[in-house]
Amino acid sequence: MQVYYGLENFKRLNFGVVTSGTFDGVHFGHQKILARLQEISRALGGETVVITFWPHPRLVLAKAGENDLKLLSTIAEKIELIAQQGINHLVILPFTKEFAQMLPDEYVRKVYMEAIGTKRLVIGYDHRFGKNREGGLEYLLANEAKYDFEVEEISRQDIDDVGVSSTKIRQALLAGNVKMASQHLGRAYTISGKVAHGDKLGRKIGFPTANIEIPEEYKLIPSDGIYAVKARLNAQNLQGMLYIGNRPTLKGEQPKRIEMNIFDFAADIYGQTLEVTFVDKIREDVAFENVEQMRQQLYQDGENARAMLQNSNE
């Protein structure tokens, strides 16, 4: 898949089969749309193009202090997930307040026609573009005669399924139900970050942890608690349990931590990137009477995590 940041280096196609959207998470609903794109491309001899935007429009247009949007995928994750769907071209348009002021007709001509070479555009009833979101399916159908491409509407049911899936995935993750989120995504939910130095408390009580720093503030983190997880470090597959929370057992206000206790592992991995995949939730984050009580519970958590991971592999 060819990836383009903007339209400057995109070579206009003879027959572009195009869709456009944010595609956050690239879940089952999105995958149905991308599969339809490929069906049309194979039937008509075209090339598939996905247009998306970065930053996410809501991150740009939200009023100060009112933006609490959390996303299911980083831009790097989105690129990889769309590539896995067999798409030919991914165009990432820089989204700015100035870009949002482009009139619908100007957007259609400059993006779809002049830059991409669109011959078939596949969108849903809720797709909006241009200044004040004035462009959409009705606009395109009403003006189809003056544009050099055909518009195919994605069924309302499929589009509604996309919206429902996105909402359900976010709600499930915020409730710690990572298994339900995985069902709607079509794969397990992941987060990635570099391993940083912590205060070594885990090591002192027999549970050394990799302290993971997530650089993207907008990335949705599941609710606080203990999770059974798998991880990828370079080409190595790992397993363990992950803690998310503010360590309420310790005195004083604690920053939120994301820490993985990697089973049967002792290498120094500071500064390396760890990709964590959620398998199931073990328990909520709770305050213990003392550190010894917490340590005893962690032994039980480890046993539970190993059992969950074993079941997930069967």
N, C-alpha and C positions, 0 to 999 in steps of 0.2 A: 504493500500500500504506500502510495506517495502522500506525504504530508506537506501542506503548504500553510505558512503563517502569513495570511493575507493573500491577495490576488496577483501581486506583481510578477511572480514567477510561474503562474499557472498558464499552461499552454492550452488555448481554447480547443475544446473537443468538437469532433464532427457530430457526435450524438451522445449528449450527456443525459444520463438518467439520474435525476437529482432529488434529494430530500434535504430538509433543513430542520434544525431543532437543537435543544440543549443536550439531549441524550444523557442526562445525568444517571450514572449507574449502568447504562447500557443493559437494562434488565430484559426479561422475557418479552414484555410489550414492545420495547424498542427493537428487539431482535426480529420480531414478526415484520416490522416495517422494513428493516434492512434486507430481510429475506425476499420481500416483495420487490424491492429494488433490483435484486439480482435476477429474479424471474423475468422482469421486463427487459433487463439488459440482455439476457440470454436469448429471449424471443426476438428482439429487435436489433441485436448486434451493437449495442451501445456500451458505454463505460459508466460505472456507478460512481456517484459523487455524493458525499455527505458534507453539508455545510453546517458548522457549529460556531459558537461564539465564545470568546474569552477576553476578559473575565465574564462570568455569568451575568446576564443583563440585570438581574435583581441586585447583584453586588454593586453595580455601577449606579443604578437609578434610585436605589432606596435612599430615603432621607437620613440625615445624620442621626445616629442613635437608634434607628428603627430597623436596622438590618440584622436579623438573627438567623439568616439562612445558613444551613449546614448542608453540604453536598455529599453525595454518595461516592463520587469519584473525583480525584484530582485530574488535572489536564493530562498528565502523563498516563494515568490509569485509563482515562477515556480513550486516548490514542491507541493504547494496546488492545483494549476491549473491542474497539471498532475494527481494528486490523484483524482480529480473530474471526470477524464475521465475513471476511473475504471481500471487503470493499476495495475498489481500485484507487480512489482519491478521497482524501480528507482535507477540507479547507477550513482553517480556523481563522475566522474574521475577528480582528481586534474590536471589541465592543467599547465604545466611548459615548459620552453624552452627545457629542457632535454626530456620530454615526447614527444615533437614535433619532436625529432630526431629519434624516433623509426621507424625501417624499416617496410613497409607494411606487409610483411609476419610475422614478429615478433608480430606485433599488432594483426593480425588476430588470430594467434595461442594462444597468451597469454590472450587476452581479449575475443574474441568471442568463441573460442573452449575450452581452458583449464579452464578459470574462470567462464564463463557464462553457457556453455553447449548449445550453439546455434544450432538449427536444421533448423530454417527458419529465414533468415535475410531480412528485408524489407527496401530498400533504394532507393533513386532517382539517376538520372543520374549525378547530380552535387555533390553528396556526396564524400568528399575527406578525406583521413586519411594517417598517416605515414609521414615519412621524405619528406620534400619538396612537401607534398600533392600528392605523387606519387600513392597512393592507391585510388581506386574508383570502380565504377560499372564495367567498362571494365576489370580492373585488376581481380576483383573477378570472373567474368564470365569466363575469360581466364584460371583461376586457380581452377575452381569449382571442378574439378575431385580430387584434392588433399586435399580438405577441406570437413569436415564431416557435411556440411549443404547446404541447397538450398538457392538461392538468388532470391528474387522477386523484380522486378523493379516497383517503383511507377511511374505512367505515367508522361511523361514530362509536360503535361498540369497541373496536380495536383501540381507538384514541382514548375512550373513557377507561379502558383497561390499563393503558399506559399511565394515566393520571392516578387511578386507584392503586396500581402497583407501586408507583413512586411514594405515594402517601403511606401505604401500608408498610413499605420497607423502612421508611424513616421512623414511623411509629413503633415498629417492632424493635428496631435498634435502640431507640430511646427508652424502651421498656426492658431491654436486655434479652429480648427473644431473638437471638441470632439465628436459630434454626428456621423460624418463620421467614426472617429476612432472606435467608439463603434460598428458600423455596420460591420466593417471588423474583429474586435476582437470577435464578438459574445457576447459581454457583455460591460458594461461601464468601462472606464479606471479608475484606482485607483492609489493613492499615499498614503503612510503611514509615519508618523513621530511622534516624541514626542512633546508635547506642552511645549514651553519654554517661559520664561519671555521676554516681549518686552518693548517698551517705554511707553505703556499705552495710546498712542494718541487716539486710537479708543474709549477707554472708556471715554475719556474727551469730545469727540464730539457725544456721544450717540450710538456708534457702537463698543462695546467691541469685541475684536477678540482673537482667539487662534492662537498664533504664532507657526507655525509648522516647525520643523527642520527635513529635510530628511537626514538621515545618509549616504545613498549610493550616492556618487557623480555621478555615472554612470547612475542613474535613470533618464529617460527622463521626463522633466517637460514641460507641455504645455506652449504656448506663453503667454506673459504678458497680463493681462486683468482681468476682473471680470467675475466669473462663478457662475451659479446656481449649487449647489452641495448637495449631501447627505453624511452623515458620520456615522461611526460606532464607538462607544465608549464602550468597553466591550460588553455588550449585549444590549446596548441602541442605537436605531436608531434616528438620528438627521437630520435636514435640515438647509440650510443656504446659504450664498454666500461667495465665496472665492476670495481673491485678490492675484495676482501674479505680482510682479513688484518692481521697485525701488523708488516708491512714489515721482514722479517728482514734485508734488506740494510743497514739503518741500525744504527748502534751503540746499545747500551743497550736496555732493555726498552721496547717500544712498545705503546701501547694499540691495540686492534682498530679498524681503520678500514673504513668503507664509502665508497668514493670513485668518482665517475663522471667519466670523461673524455668530454665531450659533443662529438661531431663537428661541425665547421663552426659553432661557436657561441662567442660572446664576451661575452654580456650579463652584467650584475651581477644575480645571482639570490639573494643572501644573504637568509635569512629566509623564502624562499618554499618551498612544499611540492613535492617532486618524487616522482612515482609511477613506480617502476622496474619494468619487466616483463622477466623473464629469457627469453632466446631459446636460448642454448647456452653451454656452458663451453669456454673457449679453452685454458686450461692450469691447472696447480696453482700455488700460491704457492711461490716458491723464493728462496733467498738468492743474490745475485750477488756477484761478487768486488768490484765497485765500482759507483758510481752510473752511470758511463758505459756499462758493460755492461748495466745495467738499462734505460737509456734506449734503447739499440739494440734490445733485446728488445721494448720497448714499441712501437717502430715496426712490428715484425713482428706484434705482437698486434693493432695497429690494422688492419693489412691483413687479418688473419684474421677480425677482428670484422666488417669491412665485407663480406667474402665471405659470412659466415654470415647476416648481416642481409639481404643481397641474396637469398640462397637462401630465407630465410623469407618473403620478399615475393612469390616467384614461385608 
